[in-house]
Amino acid sequence: MATEHLAGLTTVQAFALVGAAGVGAQWLAWRLKLPAIVVMLAVGLLIGPVFGLFDPARDIGPIVQPLISLAVAVILFEGGLTLELHKLGDARQGVKRLVCIGAPLGWLLSALALHFGAGLGWETSAVFGGIMVVTGPTVIAPLLRQAKLDKRPASLLQWEAIVNDPIGALAAVLAFEFVLVFHEAESLSDALGQLAIGFIVALIVGLITGLGLARMFKRGQVPEYMKVPVLFATLLVCFAVPDMLLHESGLLAVTVMGLVIANADLPSFVELRRFKEHATILLVSGVFILLAASLDFASLGQLTWRAGVFVGLIVLVARPLTVFLSLIGTKLPRNERILIAFTGPRGVVLVAVAGLFGERLAAAGIADGALIGPLAFALVMVTVVLHGFTLAPFARLLGLAATGTPGVMLVGGSRFTTALGEALQKEGVPVIVADTNHARLIRPRAHGVPVFYGDVLSEAAEHSVEMLSYQTVIAASENDAYNTLVATDLGAELGREHMWQIAPHKSDKAKHALPTQLGGRPFGNGRNFRDFEDLMTDGWTLRITGLTKEFGFDDWKAMNPEAKLLGLLSEDGCVKRLSPDEVELLFPNRAKAKIDALPEDLRETAKAQLMRRMSDAKLAAARARLSAPIRVIGLIPPETV
């Protein structure tokens, strides 16, 4: 249990600990491939109630609740900022049903589960039931990517989470304000009047703020370097003004503001959204650490067997019933409805808003409001762990999971990408070749390689290409600038470690070299588009060869002494890139031959650099990547074919 501390942390130390613990937990979750919310919860509990290292009330003081309120406002604004309505695609009808019918129905059924299952009063059940409409976009997104669902059910689940995130919080605000105002108002009409005025003001403030800011950005009245600061300052004002009239109504205002800006077609919208996403990750981490560290084990001890009944009712009754009733009359297949009905993980916003309103209700004299926080933690833990381990096999059972082999998207139609796509297809790896030039797709289509005609960065690609099916992108078109644009843009979404790019023309010259923050990781050991095309024209072929204990890498190299090694294909079908340094280590004679071709005054320096790179440890690590079972992807010269 918690250890005794005579003195707490200073405010600066407390903020440093929250930042380090939150971001560290996110990174650890990424490394361990675990849901981030589980790791953040564990870290928060360890530094808080378990070891007593951090107590928000003691170490930060009365500003904890205002900080959480502002953080939730920014999180909801970012949620509104993701609601680009034109991107719904063929999930539009299902999303509308899950939002317009599912949200109020889920609110009602959750409140009933809380009242009859957990034994809460109607007031607390109404407030907490609204929060439980939220299904957690910060949780569902990594689960969807891990499960590799088909496009439509994945889109439905993701959009439901994004749209219902602010709606659930606002439903809780509505119920909370009604309870609070009703307690303080002299009559029901006064309570309803105050609520109506507060929400109308919030809607107007959010709408005017969003439209005004979008207009200023479009007209260039705000310089680029000030857009993010202006956005943040305006966000705080948009939250604070309605909040003066009606507590927490600022959450509605900032959500509306985000929605307006998201659909204003701003030229700099992508940069704004990415910065907001980064800020949201920091805030989500901080809020969750604060809430978990504030958790009192004594409050968890208040939970009885009825908490288990409540969680069971939500997972097995309320969620499925909400989905099935909402989707009546749609053309969605039964297996998709079943998957969506039994997939409803809750996340950070649920815990953050629940903790906020739970304390407010308890302070207002509603005793069972103190149970909202512990019940929220229990629900989040059960749903995240349950869906984290069952979503992928459940989707496969229903026939809604994409192939387990991660795919490769090849940007640019050419002889080389056609040969690479054809070879990967024969090994069971999903492949697609994309190009904006229809003529360049004739060759891959003729060889049976799937193609996409258009820009992979366009909205049409979002609707037509199953992006979740492709883990790796190789930008290998003739246009070096376009390769860099694709790798830079998609790298922010898919991860730069999965974005590879062939060498630009003249990249060895300083004035043509790109900054390290642009483009993808080098692919092809310094070869550009023309180099690959010349090789293919001269009769080189692309071959994927399996290595075994009997036929190892040295045997392959002896059989193909002039081959050009491009990458590896693991046993599970994952394509792995080889860095230029690794290729140099695996083919030392070629590296030495390059040095011998240098002018005499440069050879000694080059040899010294080569010796530093060719350490025994690095060589062992490079060769370890080639241990069986692995398949090597190489270009083979015509005389050995």
N, C-alpha and C positions, 0 to 999 in steps of 0.2 A: 504494500500500500504506500501512500504518499509518505515521504520522509519529511522530517521537521526542518524548516529553514528559519533562521533568526532574521534574515534580511532578504528581501526579494531583489529582483533585477532593477536596474535603472530603466527609464523609459527608452533610452537609446538602445540599451542591451536587449530589451524586450522586443523592440521592432526588428533588430538584427536577427534575433532568434526566430521570430515568426517568418521572416523572409527566407532565412537559410533552411528552416524546417519545411516550409511549404514548397519551395522550389526544389529542394533536395528530395522530398517525397515524390514529386512529379517525375524527376529524373530517375529515381530508383524504380518507380513503377514502369517507366519506359524500358529500363534495362532488364527488368525481370518479366516484362510482358504481362503485368498485372493491372487491373483497373486502378487508376490513380487515386480514386476516392477511398479505396480500401487502405492503401498505404498512408494517405494523409490522415485518415482516421486513426490508424495505429500510432503514427508519429505524434499526433496531437494528444492522444491518450497517454502515451509514454512520458512526454515532457510535462504534461499537466497533472491529472489526478493520480497517475501511477507513481512517478518519482518526485512530483512537487517542484520541479525546476522552474515552472512558469505558471503563474496564476494571473490571467488577464485583469481581473478586478483589482488585484494587489499591485501588479507591476505597471499597468497602463492607466488604470483608474476609470473615471467617469466618461472618458471619451470613447470607450470600447463600443458602446451601442451606436453613437453617431457614426463612427467609422464603419461599422457593419452596415448601417443604413445606406451610407454613401456607396459602399462597395456593391451592395445589392442593386442600387440604382444603376451603377455603371454596367453591371452584369446584365441587367434587363435591357438597358440601352443597346448593348452589343447584340442581345437576342433580337431586338427589333431591327437592328442594322443588317441582320442576316435574312430578313424576310423579303427577298426579291421575288415578288409574286409571279413574274413571268417565267420563273425557273421551275414551276411546279410540274410541267409536262403532263404525262398521262396519269400521274398520281393526283391530279387536281381534284377530281370528284371525290376520291377517298379521303383526301386531306380535309376538304370542306366538310364532309360528313363527320369526320373524327373531331373536328374543331367545333362546328356549329351545333352538332347533336351530342357528340361524345363528351365535350367539356362540361356542359351543364348536367348531363346524365351521370358522368363520372363524379361530379361534385356531389350530387344527390346520393349515389350509391356509396361513396366513400364516407359521407356523413352518417349514413345509416350503419355502415360497418363500425364506425367509431362509437356510435351511441350504443348499439346492441352488442357489438363484439368487445370493444375496449371498455365500455361502461362510462364513457364521458358524457357530460351534459350536452344539451342541444346547442348551446351557445358555442362552446369549445369545438364541438363536432362540426358546426357550420364553418367556423374559421379554418380548422385543420383540413376539412374536406375540400375546401377550395384550393389549398396549397397542393393537395395530392393529385390534382389534375396534371401537374407537372410530371413528365416522364424522363427528364434529364438528358439534354443534348450532349452535355460534356461526358456522359457515360455511354450513351447509345452509339455515338460516332465510332469510338475505338472498337466497340463490340461488333458493329456492322462490318468494319474493315477486317476484323479477325475472322468473322463467320463467312465472309465473301457471299453475301446474299445476292439473289437475283435483283435486277435493277428496281422493279416496281415495289416489292415489299420493303426493300431497303429505303427507297425514297419516301414511302408512306411513313415508316417509322421515324425517319430522320426529320421530315417536315412536321409531323405531329409533335415531336419533341421540341422543335424550334418554335413553332407557333404557340403551343400550349404552355411553354415556359413562362412568358409574361402573362398569359391569360390566367394561369393558375395562381400566380402571385397576386394578380389584380382581383381575382375572385376572393382570395383571402383578405385582401385590403377591404373589399366591399363588405364582407361578412364582419370583419374586425371593426370597421368604422360603424357599421350598423349596431353592433353589440355595444360599442363604447358610447356612441352618441345616444343610443336608446337609454343607456343607464344614466346619462347626464341630462338628456333633454326632458322637458316638462311633459311632452306628449309625443305620440307616434308621428303625427304630422310634422312636428318640429324636427324630429330625427331624420325623417325622409327628406325634408326640405334642405337640411344641412348637407346631407349626402349628395343630393342632386346638384346643389350649387358647387360643392367641392369637386365633383367629377366633371361637371360641365367646364368649370374653370381649368381643370387639369387637361381636358381634351383640347380646349382652345389654346392654352399655353403651349402644349406639345405640338399642335398643328402649326401655329404661327411661328414658333421657334424653328421647327424643321424646314418650313417653306422659306422663311427669311434667310436661314443659313445656306440652304441650297441655292437660293437666288444670288447671294453674295459670292459664293464659290464659283458659280457659273459665269458671273460677270467679271471675275478676276479682281473683285474688291478686297480680297484677302490674299496676301502673297503665300506662295507654297510653304515657306518655312514657318508660317504662323497658323496654318490650317489646323494642325493638331492641337496647339494650345488654345486657339479660339473655340474649337469643338469642345474641349474639356471644360473651359470656363463657361460656355453656354449651357453645357449639360448640367453643371452644378446649379446655375441660375434656374434652369428649367425644372430641376428637382425641388429647389428650395422655395420658389414662389408659391406653387399650389400647396406645398406642405405647410405653409403658414396658415392657410385657410382650413385644410383638412389633413390630419396626420396620415402620412404614407400615400396620399393621392399623387405625390410627385412621381411615384413609380409608374403610374399610368401616363403621366406627361412625358417622361423620358422614353418610354416604350413607343408612344406615338411619334415622338421626335425621331427615333431611330428608324421606324417604319417609313416615314416620309422621306428621310435622307436616302434610305436604301433604294427607293423607287424613283429617285429624282434624276437618275442617269448622269451622275457627276463624273467628269473625266478623271478625277483623282480619287474616286470612291474605293478602288482596290487598295491603295496605299493607306487610306483612312481606316478601312476595315481591318487590315492586317495589324496596324498599330493597336487598334482597339482590342483585337484578339490577344495580342501579347499582354496588354494591360489587364485584360480579363483573366488570363491565366495567373498572373501575379495576385490579383484580387481574390480569385477563387481559392487559390492556395492559402492566402492569408486568412480569409474568412473561415475556411474549414479548420485551420489550425487553431484559431481563436475559439471557435465553437467547441471543438473537441477538447481543447485544454480547459474550457470553462465547465465541461460536463462534471457533474457531481455524482459519484457512484451511489450516494444515498438516494438520488432521484431515480437512478436505474433500479435501485432496490424497491422502489414503489411499484414497479411493473410486476404484474401477476400473470397467471396462466391466460388471462384475458388478452394480454398483448399478443400471445401466439395465435389466439382465435382471430384477433383483428388482422394480423398479417396474412393468415390463411384466407380470410374472407376477401381481402384486397386482391391477392394473387390469383385465387381460384374462382372467385365469384364476381366481384365488382369489375375488375378489368376485363375479363372475357365477356361478361354481359354487356358492358359499355360498347365494346367493339362490335359484337354480333348485332346488337340493336342499331348501332349507328350505320352499319354497312348494309342493312337490308335494302334491297332494290338496286344495288350496284352490280357491276359485271365482274367483280373480283372473284377469282376461283376460290373454292372452299379451302384449299390448302393454304392460300395466302391469308385468308381471314383467320384461320386457326393459328398460324404463326404470329400474326399481329396481336391476336387476342391474348396469347400467353407470353407476350414480350412487353414488359413495362417496367424497366429498371428506373429507380428514382435516384436523384443526384444531389449536387451541391446546393442548387437553388432551393430545393425542398428543405434541406437541413438549415440553410441560412435563414430563410423566411420563417420557418417553423420556430427556430430559436428566438428570433426577433419578436414574433407575435405571442409566443408562449409566455415570455417574461412580461410583455405588456398586459396580457390578460390576467396573469397572476397579480400584477401590481394594481389592476383595476378591481380586484376583489373576487375574481373567478378562480377558485382554488385549483380546479383540475387543469387549468391552463399550463401549470408547471409540468404536466405529463406530456405535453406536445413534443418537447425536445427529445426526451428519451424514446418516445414512440417513433419519431422521425428517424433517429439513428438506427433503431431496430429494423424498420422497414427498409431503409437504404442498404444496410448490411445484408439482409436476407435477399433482396432482389438483385443486388449487384453480384453477389456470389452465385446465386441460383442461375441467373441469365448468363453470367460470364462463363460458366462451365457447361451450360446446356444449349445455348443458342445455336452453335455450329452443328452439333449432332442432331438437334431437333430439326434444323433447316434441311440437313441432308436427308433425314427420314421423310420429310414432306416433299422432297425433290425440289427445294427452293435455294439450294446452295450452289454457287458456281463451282467449277472444278477446283479441286484442292491444289492444283499446280498453279503457282503465280505466273501470270502472263507477261509478255513483253510487247510494248508498243514501239514500232520503228517509225520515226518521223522522216519522211522523204523516200519516194520510190526510186529505186536504182537497181543495177545488177547486183550490187553487194547486199542491199537490204532484202532483195528478193531471195538470194541464195541463203542468207542468214535466217530469214523467216521460214523458208522451206525446210531447212535443216532442223530448226527448233520444232517445227510442227511434227516432223517425223519422230521426234523424241517425246512427243506428247505435251509440249509447252504451247499454251494459247498465244497466238501472235496476231497482230494487226499492223498493216502498213498504212500510214496516213500521209496524204499529200494534197496540196492545193492545186496541183497541175494534174488534170485528168489523164493526160497522155502518159505520165510517169507511172500510173497505176495499171496500165495495160499489161506490163510484164508480170508483176506479182499476181494479178488476177488470173492470168493465163496459167500460172504455176499452182493455182489453187490456194493461194495465200489470201486470207480475208483483208479487205481494204476499207478505208474511209476516205471519201472524197470531200475535202474541206479543210478548214483551219481547226487544229486540235484545241485552240484557245477560244473558239467561238461557242456561242450558246447552243448552236446546232450539235456540236460535239458532246455537250453535256447531256443532251437528250438522246443522242443516237449511239454513243459509245459507252459500254459498261466499264467506266473508269476503275471501279473497284476490282475488276478482274485482272488489271494490269499493274503489277508491282514495279516494273522497271520500264523506263523510257530511254530510248537511245535516239538522240537527235543527230541525224545523219543526212540531212538534205543538202542540196547544192548551195543553198543560201546560208552563209555563216551567221549573218545577223539574225536570221529567223531561228536557227539552231540555238543561239544564245538566248533569244527571247523565250522560246519554249522551255528550255532548261531552267531559266531563272523564274519564270512564272509558275510552272507546274512544280518546281522544286519547293515552293512555299507550301503547297498543298500535300504533295506526296512524300516530301523529304528529299533533301539534296543528295543523300547517300544513294538514292534510287534513280538519279538523273545523270545520264552519261551523254557525252558529246564528243563527236570526232573533232580532230584538230582543225581550227580555222586556217584558211590559206595565209601563208606568211606569218604564222603565229610565232615562229622562232625569232622574228625581228621585234625589237623592243617597241617600236612605234605601232605595231599591229597587235601586241599582246593585250589581253583583256584583264581588267582587275579581277582579283580572286573572288569578289562577291558576285560576279556575273557568270552566267553559264553553268554547265554541269561538270561532273568529274570527267577527266580525260579518258577517252576510249579509243582503242586502236593503236596505242603506243606511238602517238605523234603523227599518224597518217590522216590526211584530209580527204575530202570527197574525190578529188581527181586521182589521188594515189590509189584508193580502193577501186575506182572505175578502171584505171589502167591495168591493175592486177587482174581484175575479172576479164577484161578484154584480151589479155595475154594468155588466158586459159587457166588461171588459178581457180581452184574450187574450194568451197567451204565445207569442211567435214567435222563431224562431232564423233569422237572416238572414246570408248569407255576404257578406263584403266582398271586393272585387277592386280592381285598379288603376283600373278604369273607374268603379267604384261604391265609394267610400271611406266612411270614418266620417262625414265632413261631409255627404255626400249622404244617408246614412241618417238623420242627425240632422235635416237639412232636411225629409226626407220624414215623419219622426215627431217633430215638435218637442216633443210632450208625453210621449213614451215614457219609461219608467223602465228604465234599463239595469241589469241584474242581474249579468251575468258574461260570460265569453267561452268559446268552444269552439274549441280549437286544431285544426290540420289532422289531428293524430293522434287526435282525439276526447277529449282531456283537458279537463275543465271547469276553468276558472280563475276565481277570485273577483276582484271589483273592490273595493278598499277604499273607505271613505267619502271619504277625501281624493282618491282618483283620480276618483271620480264628480264631486266638487266641481270639480276641475280641468277635466274634460271638459264640464261644464255650468256655466260661470262665471255666467251670467245668473241661474240659479236660486239660486246661493249669494248673489248680490247682492240678489235679491228677498227672500230670508229676512232679510237684514240690514236692508233698508228697512222690514220689518214689525216690527222691534224698537223698543222705546222709544228716544227720541232720545238719552238719556244713555248708552246702551249701543252706539250705532251706531259711533262713532269707534273704540272698542276692538276691536269685531268686524271693522271694515274693516282695521285694522292687522294683526290676526291673519290675515285672509284674504290680504292681500298677502304676508305672510311665507310662507304655505303655497303661494302661486301663483308660485313662482320659475320662470324659464325652463327650468331643468334638470329640475325635477319635471314640468312640463308636457310637455316633450319625452319624458321617460321614460314618462309615461302614454299619450301618443299613439303611442309606439313599440310598445306592447302591442297597438294596434289596426291595425297594418300588415297588409296582405293577405299570405297567405291566412289569414283568421280569421273566425269567425262570432260575431255578437253575440247575446246572450240578453236579450230585453227584453219588458216588458209594454207592449202597445199599446192606447191608448184606443179605445172603440167607434166613434167617429166616423171614425177613419182605417182601420178594418178593412175 
